[in-house]
């Protein structure tokens, strides 16, 4: 699956098994993950996610290959929802 995603991120298009080309230019691709969620869940109320960014990024880098991560424009950490 990652090799297919790498093709999309590199070429802006995807060629399926039947030779059809799907255009991904001008497409915003949003990827989500729960990696590092444990570090974020340990933050106290009012504490900024930037406090745990190092731990989260370590988990992300341990899981994903560098050639994938280097193709991403940005990795964003979101604050958890409050009641």
PyMOL Python script that loads the backbone (N, CA, C, O; Angstrom):
from pymol import cmd

cmd.read_pdbstr("""\
ATOM      1  N   UNK A   1       0.819  -1.195   0.000  1.00  0.00           N
ATOM      2  CA  UNK A   1       0.000   0.000   0.000  1.00  0.00           C
ATOM      3  C   UNK A   1       0.864   1.260   0.000  1.00  0.00           C
ATOM      4  O   UNK A   1       0.560   2.233  -0.690  1.00  0.00           O
ATOM      5  N   UNK A   2       1.950   1.229   0.786  1.00  0.00           N
ATOM      6  CA  UNK A   2       2.811   2.410   0.840  1.00  0.00           C
ATOM      7  C   UNK A   2       3.462   2.694  -0.504  1.00  0.00           C
ATOM      8  O   UNK A   2       3.662   3.856  -0.858  1.00  0.00           O
ATOM      9  N   UNK A   3       3.797   1.650  -1.261  1.00  0.00           N
ATOM     10  CA  UNK A   3       4.402   1.874  -2.571  1.00  0.00           C
ATOM     11  C   UNK A   3       3.437   2.585  -3.515  1.00  0.00           C
ATOM     12  O   UNK A   3       3.855   3.416  -4.321  1.00  0.00           O
ATOM     13  N   UNK A   4       2.164   2.264  -3.419  1.00  0.00           N
ATOM     14  CA  UNK A   4       1.149   2.949  -4.225  1.00  0.00           C
ATOM     15  C   UNK A   4       1.059   4.407  -3.798  1.00  0.00           C
ATOM     16  O   UNK A   4       0.998   5.304  -4.639  1.00  0.00           O
ATOM     17  N   UNK A   5       1.051   4.640  -2.495  1.00  0.00           N
ATOM     18  CA  UNK A   5       0.990   6.011  -1.992  1.00  0.00           C
ATOM     19  C   UNK A   5       2.239   6.795  -2.387  1.00  0.00           C
ATOM     20  O   UNK A   5       2.148   7.981  -2.701  1.00  0.00           O
ATOM     21  N   UNK A   6       3.392   6.152  -2.374  1.00  0.00           N
ATOM     22  CA  UNK A   6       4.622   6.817  -2.805  1.00  0.00           C
ATOM     23  C   UNK A   6       4.523   7.240  -4.263  1.00  0.00           C
ATOM     24  O   UNK A   6       4.990   8.320  -4.626  1.00  0.00           O
ATOM     25  N   UNK A   7       3.921   6.403  -5.105  1.00  0.00           N
ATOM     26  CA  UNK A   7       3.738   6.758  -6.513  1.00  0.00           C
ATOM     27  C   UNK A   7       2.851   7.992  -6.647  1.00  0.00           C
ATOM     28  O   UNK A   7       3.143   8.888  -7.440  1.00  0.00           O
ATOM     29  N   UNK A   8       1.780   8.038  -5.882  1.00  0.00           N
ATOM     30  CA  UNK A   8       0.877   9.190  -5.929  1.00  0.00           C
ATOM     31  C   UNK A   8       1.607  10.447  -5.463  1.00  0.00           C
ATOM     32  O   UNK A   8       1.484  11.500  -6.089  1.00  0.00           O
ATOM     33  N   UNK A   9       2.362  10.347  -4.378  1.00  0.00           N
ATOM     34  CA  UNK A   9       3.064  11.507  -3.844  1.00  0.00           C
ATOM     35  C   UNK A   9       4.189  11.961  -4.771  1.00  0.00           C
ATOM     36  O   UNK A   9       4.476  13.155  -4.852  1.00  0.00           O
ATOM     37  N   UNK A  10       4.824  11.032  -5.464  1.00  0.00           N
ATOM     38  CA  UNK A  10       5.914  11.375  -6.382  1.00  0.00           C
ATOM     39  C   UNK A  10       5.411  11.947  -7.698  1.00  0.00           C
ATOM     40  O   UNK A  10       5.845  13.015  -8.130  1.00  0.00           O
ATOM     41  N   UNK A  11       4.497  11.230  -8.327  1.00  0.00           N
ATOM     42  CA  UNK A  11       4.102  11.536  -9.698  1.00  0.00           C
ATOM     43  C   UNK A  11       2.827  12.362  -9.814  1.00  0.00           C
ATOM     44  O   UNK A  11       2.558  12.943 -10.865  1.00  0.00           O
ATOM     45  N   UNK A  12       2.044  12.418  -8.747  1.00  0.00           N
ATOM     46  CA  UNK A  12       0.768  13.115  -8.834  1.00  0.00           C
ATOM     47  C   UNK A  12      -0.265  12.330  -9.622  1.00  0.00           C
ATOM     48  O   UNK A  12      -1.300  12.864 -10.020  1.00  0.00           O
ATOM     49  N   UNK A  13       0.029  11.057  -9.843  1.00  0.00           N
ATOM     50  CA  UNK A  13      -0.921  10.200 -10.548  1.00  0.00           C
ATOM     51  C   UNK A  13      -0.694   8.761 -10.137  1.00  0.00           C
ATOM     52  O   UNK A  13       0.341   8.411  -9.570  1.00  0.00           O
ATOM     53  N   UNK A  14      -1.678   7.940 -10.433  1.00  0.00           N
ATOM     54  CA  UNK A  14      -1.629   6.526 -10.089  1.00  0.00           C
ATOM     55  C   UNK A  14      -2.038   5.725 -11.316  1.00  0.00           C
ATOM     56  O   UNK A  14      -3.032   6.036 -11.972  1.00  0.00           O
ATOM     57  N   UNK A  15      -1.273   4.709 -11.613  1.00  0.00           N
ATOM     58  CA  UNK A  15      -1.620   3.809 -12.707  1.00  0.00           C
ATOM     59  C   UNK A  15      -2.083   2.494 -12.103  1.00  0.00           C
ATOM     60  O   UNK A  15      -1.346   1.853 -11.354  1.00  0.00           O
ATOM     61  N   UNK A  16      -3.317   2.088 -12.435  1.00  0.00           N
ATOM     62  CA  UNK A  16      -3.841   0.844 -11.861  1.00  0.00           C
ATOM     63  C   UNK A  16      -3.358  -0.364 -12.659  1.00  0.00           C
ATOM     64  O   UNK A  16      -2.628  -0.217 -13.639  1.00  0.00           O
ATOM     65  N   UNK A  17      -3.764  -1.543 -12.238  1.00  0.00           N
ATOM     66  CA  UNK A  17      -3.324  -2.785 -12.852  1.00  0.00           C
ATOM     67  C   UNK A  17      -3.750  -2.951 -14.301  1.00  0.00           C
ATOM     68  O   UNK A  17      -3.178  -3.764 -15.026  1.00  0.00           O
ATOM     69  N   UNK A  18      -4.752  -2.185 -14.733  1.00  0.00           N
ATOM     70  CA  UNK A  18      -5.234  -2.269 -16.114  1.00  0.00           C
ATOM     71  C   UNK A  18      -4.681  -1.146 -16.983  1.00  0.00           C
ATOM     72  O   UNK A  18      -5.092  -0.975 -18.130  1.00  0.00           O
ATOM     73  N   UNK A  19      -3.737  -0.378 -16.421  1.00  0.00           N
ATOM     74  CA  UNK A  19      -3.104   0.681 -17.195  1.00  0.00           C
ATOM     75  C   UNK A  19      -3.836   2.008 -17.191  1.00  0.00           C
ATOM     76  O   UNK A  19      -3.403   2.951 -17.853  1.00  0.00           O
ATOM     77  N   UNK A  20      -4.932   2.100 -16.463  1.00  0.00           N
ATOM     78  CA  UNK A  20      -5.666   3.368 -16.384  1.00  0.00           C
ATOM     79  C   UNK A  20      -4.926   4.314 -15.448  1.00  0.00           C
ATOM     80  O   UNK A  20      -4.406   3.896 -14.413  1.00  0.00           O
ATOM     81  N   UNK A  21      -4.883   5.574 -15.812  1.00  0.00           N
ATOM     82  CA  UNK A  21      -4.192   6.588 -15.017  1.00  0.00           C
ATOM     83  C   UNK A  21      -5.224   7.435 -14.284  1.00  0.00           C
ATOM     84  O   UNK A  21      -6.171   7.947 -14.881  1.00  0.00           O
ATOM     85  N   UNK A  22      -5.020   7.571 -12.982  1.00  0.00           N
ATOM     86  CA  UNK A  22      -5.878   8.418 -12.155  1.00  0.00           C
ATOM     87  C   UNK A  22      -5.053   9.629 -11.746  1.00  0.00           C
ATOM     88  O   UNK A  22      -3.969   9.487 -11.181  1.00  0.00           O
ATOM     89  N   UNK A  23      -5.566  10.816 -12.033  1.00  0.00           N
ATOM     90  CA  UNK A  23      -4.850  12.061 -11.766  1.00  0.00           C
ATOM     91  C   UNK A  23      -5.072  12.511 -10.324  1.00  0.00           C
ATOM     92  O   UNK A  23      -6.213  12.621  -9.876  1.00  0.00           O
ATOM     93  N   UNK A  24      -3.995  12.768  -9.606  1.00  0.00           N
ATOM     94  CA  UNK A  24      -4.066  13.269  -8.242  1.00  0.00           C
ATOM     95  C   UNK A  24      -3.512  14.686  -8.133  1.00  0.00           C
ATOM     96  O   UNK A  24      -3.338  15.198  -7.027  1.00  0.00           O
ATOM     97  N   UNK A  25      -3.236  15.320  -9.260  1.00  0.00           N
ATOM     98  CA  UNK A  25      -2.759  16.702  -9.216  1.00  0.00           C
ATOM     99  C   UNK A  25      -3.899  17.572  -8.692  1.00  0.00           C
ATOM    100  O   UNK A  25      -5.069  17.282  -8.941  1.00  0.00           O
ATOM    101  N   UNK A  26      -3.567  18.609  -7.986  1.00  0.00           N
ATOM    102  CA  UNK A  26      -4.552  19.512  -7.384  1.00  0.00           C
ATOM    103  C   UNK A  26      -5.406  18.795  -6.347  1.00  0.00           C
ATOM    104  O   UNK A  26      -6.542  19.197  -6.093  1.00  0.00           O
ATOM    105  N   UNK A  27      -4.870  17.739  -5.748  1.00  0.00           N
ATOM    106  CA  UNK A  27      -5.585  16.970  -4.737  1.00  0.00           C
ATOM    107  C   UNK A  27      -4.895  17.129  -3.397  1.00  0.00           C
ATOM    108  O   UNK A  27      -3.673  17.018  -3.302  1.00  0.00           O
ATOM    109  N   UNK A  28      -5.664  17.385  -2.382  1.00  0.00           N
ATOM    110  CA  UNK A  28      -5.151  17.461  -1.020  1.00  0.00           C
ATOM    111  C   UNK A  28      -5.364  16.099  -0.376  1.00  0.00           C
ATOM    112  O   UNK A  28      -6.497  15.634  -0.252  1.00  0.00           O
ATOM    113  N   UNK A  29      -4.281  15.468   0.030  1.00  0.00           N
ATOM    114  CA  UNK A  29      -4.359  14.149   0.658  1.00  0.00           C
ATOM    115  C   UNK A  29      -4.105  14.327   2.144  1.00  0.00           C
ATOM    116  O   UNK A  29      -3.059  14.835   2.548  1.00  0.00           O
ATOM    117  N   UNK A  30      -5.064  13.907   2.954  1.00  0.00           N
ATOM    118  CA  UNK A  30      -4.949  14.017   4.404  1.00  0.00           C
ATOM    119  C   UNK A  30      -4.809  12.611   4.967  1.00  0.00           C
ATOM    120  O   UNK A  30      -5.653  11.748   4.727  1.00  0.00           O
ATOM    121  N   UNK A  31      -3.747  12.391   5.709  1.00  0.00           N
ATOM    122  CA  UNK A  31      -3.478  11.101   6.330  1.00  0.00           C
ATOM    123  C   UNK A  31      -3.585  11.271   7.836  1.00  0.00           C
ATOM    124  O   UNK A  31      -3.145  12.286   8.375  1.00  0.00           O
ATOM    125  N   UNK A  32      -4.156  10.305   8.515  1.00  0.00           N
ATOM    126  CA  UNK A  32      -4.267  10.384   9.973  1.00  0.00           C
ATOM    127  C   UNK A  32      -3.636   9.153  10.606  1.00  0.00           C
ATOM    128  O   UNK A  32      -3.520   8.101   9.978  1.00  0.00           O
ATOM    129  N   UNK A  33      -3.236   9.305  11.854  1.00  0.00           N
ATOM    130  CA  UNK A  33      -2.630   8.203  12.588  1.00  0.00           C
ATOM    131  C   UNK A  33      -2.843   8.418  14.078  1.00  0.00           C
ATOM    132  O   UNK A  33      -2.987   9.550  14.539  1.00  0.00           O
ATOM    133  N   UNK A  34      -2.862   7.331  14.817  1.00  0.00           N
ATOM    134  CA  UNK A  34      -2.925   7.399  16.276  1.00  0.00           C
ATOM    135  C   UNK A  34      -1.556   7.194  16.907  1.00  0.00           C
ATOM    136  O   UNK A  34      -1.447   7.067  18.126  1.00  0.00           O
ATOM    137  N   UNK A  35      -0.509   7.161  16.085  1.00  0.00           N
ATOM    138  CA  UNK A  35       0.837   7.014  16.632  1.00  0.00           C
ATOM    139  C   UNK A  35       1.131   8.187  17.563  1.00  0.00           C
ATOM    140  O   UNK A  35       0.861   9.338  17.219  1.00  0.00           O
ATOM    141  N   UNK A  36       1.670   7.904  18.708  1.00  0.00           N
ATOM    142  CA  UNK A  36       1.983   8.952  19.674  1.00  0.00           C
ATOM    143  C   UNK A  36       0.806   9.370  20.523  1.00  0.00           C
ATOM    144  O   UNK A  36       0.923  10.292  21.330  1.00  0.00           O
ATOM    145  N   UNK A  37      -0.327   8.709  20.359  1.00  0.00           N
ATOM    146  CA  UNK A  37      -1.519   9.081  21.122  1.00  0.00           C
ATOM    147  C   UNK A  37      -1.298   8.931  22.620  1.00  0.00           C
ATOM    148  O   UNK A  37      -1.847   9.693  23.416  1.00  0.00           O
ATOM    149  N   UNK A  38      -0.500   7.954  22.996  1.00  0.00           N
ATOM    150  CA  UNK A  38      -0.243   7.754  24.427  1.00  0.00           C
ATOM    151  C   UNK A  38       0.476   8.969  25.020  1.00  0.00           C
ATOM    152  O   UNK A  38       0.134   9.413  26.116  1.00  0.00           O
ATOM    153  N   UNK A  39       1.451   9.499  24.316  1.00  0.00           N
ATOM    154  CA  UNK A  39       2.167  10.686  24.802  1.00  0.00           C
ATOM    155  C   UNK A  39       1.219  11.875  24.901  1.00  0.00           C
ATOM    156  O   UNK A  39       1.308  12.670  25.836  1.00  0.00           O
ATOM    157  N   UNK A  40       0.323  11.994  23.946  1.00  0.00           N
ATOM    158  CA  UNK A  40      -0.631  13.105  23.968  1.00  0.00           C
ATOM    159  C   UNK A  40      -1.661  12.935  25.077  1.00  0.00           C
ATOM    160  O   UNK A  40      -2.092  13.918  25.680  1.00  0.00           O
ATOM    161  N   UNK A  41      -2.057  11.697  25.347  1.00  0.00           N
ATOM    162  CA  UNK A  41      -3.062  11.466  26.388  1.00  0.00           C
ATOM    163  C   UNK A  41      -2.515  11.747  27.783  1.00  0.00           C
ATOM    164  O   UNK A  41      -3.287  11.957  28.720  1.00  0.00           O
ATOM    165  N   UNK A  42      -1.209  11.753  27.927  1.00  0.00           N
ATOM    166  CA  UNK A  42      -0.604  12.006  29.230  1.00  0.00           C
ATOM    167  C   UNK A  42      -0.430  13.492  29.527  1.00  0.00           C
ATOM    168  O   UNK A  42       0.012  13.859  30.616  1.00  0.00           O
ATOM    169  N   UNK A  43      -0.772  14.342  28.574  1.00  0.00           N
ATOM    170  CA  UNK A  43      -0.685  15.784  28.811  1.00  0.00           C
ATOM    171  C   UNK A  43      -1.782  16.209  29.772  1.00  0.00           C
ATOM    172  O   UNK A  43      -2.910  15.724  29.699  1.00  0.00           O
ATOM    173  N   UNK A  44      -1.445  17.106  30.657  1.00  0.00           N
ATOM    174  CA  UNK A  44      -2.462  17.615  31.577  1.00  0.00           C
ATOM    175  C   UNK A  44      -3.312  18.659  30.867  1.00  0.00           C
ATOM    176  O   UNK A  44      -2.919  19.187  29.827  1.00  0.00           O
ATOM    177  N   UNK A  45      -4.474  18.954  31.431  1.00  0.00           N
ATOM    178  CA  UNK A  45      -5.367  19.952  30.840  1.00  0.00           C
ATOM    179  C   UNK A  45      -4.637  21.282  30.701  1.00  0.00           C
ATOM    180  O   UNK A  45      -3.942  21.722  31.618  1.00  0.00           O
ATOM    181  N   UNK A  46      -4.800  21.904  29.564  1.00  0.00           N
ATOM    182  CA  UNK A  46      -4.174  23.185  29.319  1.00  0.00           C
ATOM    183  C   UNK A  46      -2.752  23.087  28.791  1.00  0.00           C
ATOM    184  O   UNK A  46      -2.186  24.089  28.352  1.00  0.00           O
ATOM    185  N   UNK A  47      -2.166  21.893  28.826  1.00  0.00           N
ATOM    186  CA  UNK A  47      -0.806  21.716  28.321  1.00  0.00           C
ATOM    187  C   UNK A  47      -0.856  21.609  26.798  1.00  0.00           C
ATOM    188  O   UNK A  47      -1.719  20.923  26.249  1.00  0.00           O
ATOM    189  N   UNK A  48       0.049  22.272  26.131  1.00  0.00           N
ATOM    190  CA  UNK A  48       0.080  22.334  24.678  1.00  0.00           C
ATOM    191  C   UNK A  48       0.648  21.042  24.093  1.00  0.00           C
ATOM    192  O   UNK A  48       1.515  20.414  24.700  1.00  0.00           O
ATOM    193  N   UNK A  49       0.162  20.645  22.915  1.00  0.00           N
ATOM    194  CA  UNK A  49       0.651  19.427  22.266  1.00  0.00           C
ATOM    195  C   UNK A  49       2.125  19.527  21.896  1.00  0.00           C
ATOM    196  O   UNK A  49       2.790  18.507  21.714  1.00  0.00           O
ATOM    197  N   UNK A  50       2.634  20.738  21.784  1.00  0.00           N
ATOM    198  CA  UNK A  50       4.052  20.907  21.462  1.00  0.00           C
ATOM    199  C   UNK A  50       4.949  20.293  22.529  1.00  0.00           C
ATOM    200  O   UNK A  50       6.100  19.951  22.256  1.00  0.00           O
ATOM    201  N   UNK A  51       4.423  20.151  23.746  1.00  0.00           N
ATOM    202  CA  UNK A  51       5.188  19.544  24.839  1.00  0.00           C
ATOM    203  C   UNK A  51       5.513  18.078  24.535  1.00  0.00           C
ATOM    204  O   UNK A  51       6.536  17.567  24.991  1.00  0.00           O
ATOM    205  N   UNK A  52       4.664  17.409  23.780  1.00  0.00           N
ATOM    206  CA  UNK A  52       4.846  15.985  23.488  1.00  0.00           C
ATOM    207  C   UNK A  52       5.280  15.731  22.045  1.00  0.00           C
ATOM    208  O   UNK A  52       5.372  14.579  21.620  1.00  0.00           O
ATOM    209  N   UNK A  53       5.543  16.788  21.297  1.00  0.00           N
ATOM    210  CA  UNK A  53       5.851  16.631  19.872  1.00  0.00           C
ATOM    211  C   UNK A  53       7.066  15.726  19.641  1.00  0.00           C
ATOM    212  O   UNK A  53       7.056  14.925  18.706  1.00  0.00           O
ATOM    213  N   UNK A  54       8.091  15.832  20.456  1.00  0.00           N
ATOM    214  CA  UNK A  54       9.273  14.991  20.299  1.00  0.00           C
ATOM    215  C   UNK A  54       8.952  13.517  20.437  1.00  0.00           C
ATOM    216  O   UNK A  54       9.437  12.691  19.664  1.00  0.00           O
ATOM    217  N   UNK A  55       8.127  13.186  21.433  1.00  0.00           N
ATOM    218  CA  UNK A  55       7.736  11.786  21.636  1.00  0.00           C
ATOM    219  C   UNK A  55       6.877  11.277  20.482  1.00  0.00           C
ATOM    220  O   UNK A  55       7.044  10.148  20.021  1.00  0.00           O
ATOM    221  N   UNK A  56       5.969  12.115  20.029  1.00  0.00           N
ATOM    222  CA  UNK A  56       5.093  11.728  18.923  1.00  0.00           C
ATOM    223  C   UNK A  56       5.920  11.501  17.658  1.00  0.00           C
ATOM    224  O   UNK A  56       5.726  10.506  16.959  1.00  0.00           O
ATOM    225  N   UNK A  57       6.831  12.413  17.365  1.00  0.00           N
ATOM    226  CA  UNK A  57       7.644  12.281  16.163  1.00  0.00           C
ATOM    227  C   UNK A  57       8.560  11.064  16.235  1.00  0.00           C
ATOM    228  O   UNK A  57       8.838  10.440  15.211  1.00  0.00           O
ATOM    229  N   UNK A  58       9.026  10.724  17.418  1.00  0.00           N
ATOM    230  CA  UNK A  58       9.839   9.509  17.575  1.00  0.00           C
ATOM    231  C   UNK A  58       9.024   8.270  17.219  1.00  0.00           C
ATOM    232  O   UNK A  58       9.523   7.364  16.552  1.00  0.00           O
ATOM    233  N   UNK A  59       7.772   8.232  17.663  1.00  0.00           N
ATOM    234  CA  UNK A  59       6.890   7.107  17.339  1.00  0.00           C
ATOM    235  C   UNK A  59       6.613   7.049  15.839  1.00  0.00           C
ATOM    236  O   UNK A  59       6.604   5.970  15.246  1.00  0.00           O
ATOM    237  N   UNK A  60       6.389   8.201  15.234  1.00  0.00           N
ATOM    238  CA  UNK A  60       6.116   8.267  13.796  1.00  0.00           C
ATOM    239  C   UNK A  60       7.337   7.794  13.003  1.00  0.00           C
ATOM    240  O   UNK A  60       7.209   7.007  12.066  1.00  0.00           O
ATOM    241  N   UNK A  61       8.509   8.277  13.383  1.00  0.00           N
ATOM    242  CA  UNK A  61       9.735   7.910  12.663  1.00  0.00           C
ATOM    243  C   UNK A  61      10.091   6.438  12.850  1.00  0.00           C
ATOM    244  O   UNK A  61      10.703   5.835  11.968  1.00  0.00           O
ATOM    245  N   UNK A  62       9.719   5.859  13.976  1.00  0.00           N
ATOM    246  CA  UNK A  62       9.980   4.437  14.204  1.00  0.00           C
ATOM    247  C   UNK A  62       9.047   3.556  13.370  1.00  0.00           C
ATOM    248  O   UNK A  62       9.380   2.412  13.061  1.00  0.00           O
ATOM    249  N   UNK A  63       7.889   4.087  13.011  1.00  0.00           N
ATOM    250  CA  UNK A  63       6.889   3.287  12.297  1.00  0.00           C
ATOM    251  C   UNK A  63       6.977   3.429  10.776  1.00  0.00           C
ATOM    252  O   UNK A  63       6.886   2.440  10.050  1.00  0.00           O
ATOM    253  N   UNK A  64       7.154   4.665  10.298  1.00  0.00           N
ATOM    254  CA  UNK A  64       7.134   4.926   8.858  1.00  0.00           C
ATOM    255  C   UNK A  64       8.540   5.052   8.293  1.00  0.00           C
ATOM    256  O   UNK A  64       9.449   5.542   8.963  1.00  0.00           O
ATOM    257  N   UNK A  65       8.710   4.608   7.059  1.00  0.00           N
ATOM    258  CA  UNK A  65      10.007   4.692   6.389  1.00  0.00           C
ATOM    259  C   UNK A  65      10.337   6.143   6.047  1.00  0.00           C
ATOM    260  O   UNK A  65       9.438   6.930   5.751  1.00  0.00           O
ATOM    261  N   UNK A  66      11.617   6.502   6.087  1.00  0.00           N
ATOM    262  CA  UNK A  66      12.023   7.881   5.778  1.00  0.00           C
ATOM    263  C   UNK A  66      11.576   8.344   4.394  1.00  0.00           C
ATOM    264  O   UNK A  66      11.213   9.508   4.226  1.00  0.00           O
ATOM    265  N   UNK A  67      11.595   7.462   3.407  1.00  0.00           N
ATOM    266  CA  UNK A  67      11.208   7.881   2.058  1.00  0.00           C
ATOM    267  C   UNK A  67       9.735   8.277   1.992  1.00  0.00           C
ATOM    268  O   UNK A  67       9.347   9.062   1.127  1.00  0.00           O
ATOM    269  N   UNK A  68       8.924   7.753   2.881  1.00  0.00           N
ATOM    270  CA  UNK A  68       7.524   8.172   2.964  1.00  0.00           C
ATOM    271  C   UNK A  68       7.414   9.509   3.690  1.00  0.00           C
ATOM    272  O   UNK A  68       6.772  10.435   3.194  1.00  0.00           O
ATOM    273  N   UNK A  69       8.034   9.613   4.852  1.00  0.00           N
ATOM    274  CA  UNK A  69       7.949  10.843   5.648  1.00  0.00           C
ATOM    275  C   UNK A  69       8.516  12.045   4.902  1.00  0.00           C
ATOM    276  O   UNK A  69       8.012  13.159   5.049  1.00  0.00           O
ATOM    277  N   UNK A  70       9.551  11.832   4.110  1.00  0.00           N
ATOM    278  CA  UNK A  70      10.178  12.939   3.382  1.00  0.00           C
ATOM    279  C   UNK A  70       9.305  13.476   2.257  1.00  0.00           C
ATOM    280  O   UNK A  70       9.582  14.547   1.718  1.00  0.00           O
ATOM    281  N   UNK A  71       8.274  12.761   1.904  1.00  0.00           N
ATOM    282  CA  UNK A  71       7.367  13.226   0.852  1.00  0.00           C
ATOM    283  C   UNK A  71       6.185  14.028   1.415  1.00  0.00           C
ATOM    284  O   UNK A  71       5.409  14.601   0.651  1.00  0.00           O
ATOM    285  N   UNK A  72       6.050  14.070   2.712  1.00  0.00           N
ATOM    286  CA  UNK A  72       4.952  14.816   3.336  1.00  0.00           C
ATOM    287  C   UNK A  72       5.348  16.276   3.489  1.00  0.00           C
ATOM    288  O   UNK A  72       6.477  16.588   3.868  1.00  0.00           O
ATOM    289  N   UNK A  73       4.414  17.160   3.193  1.00  0.00           N
ATOM    290  CA  UNK A  73       4.686  18.586   3.342  1.00  0.00           C
ATOM    291  C   UNK A  73       4.709  19.001   4.801  1.00  0.00           C
ATOM    292  O   UNK A  73       5.526  19.824   5.213  1.00  0.00           O
ATOM    293  N   UNK A  74       3.807  18.425   5.576  1.00  0.00           N
ATOM    294  CA  UNK A  74       3.716  18.856   6.970  1.00  0.00           C
ATOM    295  C   UNK A  74       3.069  17.769   7.819  1.00  0.00           C
ATOM    296  O   UNK A  74       2.198  17.029   7.361  1.00  0.00           O
ATOM    297  N   UNK A  75       3.517  17.695   9.058  1.00  0.00           N
ATOM    298  CA  UNK A  75       2.890  16.824  10.050  1.00  0.00           C
ATOM    299  C   UNK A  75       2.330  17.733  11.130  1.00  0.00           C
ATOM    300  O   UNK A  75       3.058  18.520  11.734  1.00  0.00           O
ATOM    301  N   UNK A  76       1.042  17.617  11.364  1.00  0.00           N
ATOM    302  CA  UNK A  76       0.344  18.515  12.285  1.00  0.00           C
ATOM    303  C   UNK A  76      -0.184  17.713  13.466  1.00  0.00           C
ATOM    304  O   UNK A  76      -0.816  16.672  13.288  1.00  0.00           O
ATOM    305  N   UNK A  77       0.078  18.201  14.661  1.00  0.00           N
ATOM    306  CA  UNK A  77      -0.501  17.610  15.867  1.00  0.00           C
ATOM    307  C   UNK A  77      -1.693  18.461  16.274  1.00  0.00           C
ATOM    308  O   UNK A  77      -1.609  19.689  16.307  1.00  0.00           O
ATOM    309  N   UNK A  78      -2.788  17.811  16.580  1.00  0.00           N
ATOM    310  CA  UNK A  78      -3.988  18.523  16.985  1.00  0.00           C
ATOM    311  C   UNK A  78      -4.158  18.445  18.490  1.00  0.00           C
ATOM    312  O   UNK A  78      -3.822  17.439  19.115  1.00  0.00           O
ATOM    313  N   UNK A  79      -4.683  19.517  19.066  1.00  0.00           N
ATOM    314  CA  UNK A  79      -5.046  19.499  20.480  1.00  0.00           C
ATOM    315  C   UNK A  79      -6.232  18.561  20.658  1.00  0.00           C
ATOM    316  O   UNK A  79      -7.088  18.450  19.781  1.00  0.00           O
ATOM    317  N   UNK A  80      -6.269  17.894  21.794  1.00  0.00           N
ATOM    318  CA  UNK A  80      -7.409  17.015  22.041  1.00  0.00           C
ATOM    319  C   UNK A  80      -8.647  17.863  22.322  1.00  0.00           C
ATOM    320  O   UNK A  80      -8.552  19.017  22.740  1.00  0.00           O
ATOM    321  N   UNK A  81      -9.787  17.270  22.086  1.00  0.00           N
ATOM    322  CA  UNK A  81     -11.043  17.974  22.314  1.00  0.00           C
ATOM    323  C   UNK A  81     -11.320  18.065  23.804  1.00  0.00           C
ATOM    324  O   UNK A  81     -11.009  17.150  24.567  1.00  0.00           O
ATOM    325  N   UNK A  82     -11.897  19.162  24.199  1.00  0.00           N
ATOM    326  CA  UNK A  82     -12.282  19.310  25.606  1.00  0.00           C
ATOM    327  C   UNK A  82     -13.801  19.331  25.686  1.00  0.00           C
ATOM    328  O   UNK A  82     -14.495  19.491  24.683  1.00  0.00           O
ATOM    329  N   UNK A  83     -14.294  19.164  26.904  1.00  0.00           N
ATOM    330  CA  UNK A  83     -15.753  19.135  27.078  1.00  0.00           C
ATOM    331  C   UNK A  83     -16.317  20.501  27.241  1.00  0.00           C
ATOM    332  O   UNK A  83     -17.529  20.654  27.397  1.00  0.00           O
TER     333      UNK A  83
END
""", "prot")
cmd.dss("prot")
cmd.show_as("cartoon", "prot")
cmd.util.cbc("prot")
cmd.orient("prot")
